[in-house]
Amino acid sequence: MTQTLSREVEGTQIPDAPSRSSFALALSDCRVLIGRNVKHIARNAEMLIQAVSLPIVLLLLFRFMFGGAINVPGMAYIDYLVPGLLAISIAFNSTSTVVGVAADLTQGLVERFRSMPMAGPAVLVGHVVSGVLRSLLSFVVMVAVGLAVGFRPGGGVLGWLGAIGLLTLFATGVFWLATLLGSIAKTVEGAGGLGMILVFVPYATSALVPTASMPSVLRVIVDNQPVTVLIDAIRGLMNGTELGSTGWLALAWWVVITAGAAYLAIRKFHQRARG
């Protein structure tokens, strides 16, 4: 957080405010950039529609068109489906962040920020936090629609708190990955294509169907990839079923992924901002 985007303007370095620590200034910068991105969400009807439309369409599609053909032992299909769609909706929402970071880097915003004594990571933190908030909105809408069409989870309060915590961690990791992809993208159009990587990964999991029906080699891969482990843990917490080791594995996977993605995203962003 000590890195900044500040530079000399006409030979004079702009000093930090003497009465505040560097850490306090960095927090203030993050707060301002988070507010900027939250305002974008509130004022952009298309972004709000995107945050909730696809998850609802998928929920209704699989609930009423495909659900009758999919058998899940010991559980109603809608109870199996909703936790998986929550993860899919988070990944789908991340495309806006990939494009947003690329736009900031390519359309002059970061150049303006470089003339200010501000913490460089604040730009990315603003995108990540606003993305997580957008995902929580999707979570509320998805659960509400799910309850309306038959979702009846059996997990208790602690189970739901654990599920929300894991989903928040997952969203944080996904949005840091999105900022990394946005920092790599050379154009806004290219960023849209890179964002599709995050969109499609959750489909190669146990989100929509049990892995038992998959070919053996594919099943081994799918069962042990980090998104599947997370979805299985969330499903167990929400429905009050046996977790096994999935809870701790999901926590370990996504703490490591989040930390690694944040480090790489900040490093790449500063390379692009200085270049």
Order of alpha helices (4+ residues) and beta strands (2+ residues): alpha-alpha-alpha-alpha-alpha-alpha-alpha-alpha-alpha-alpha
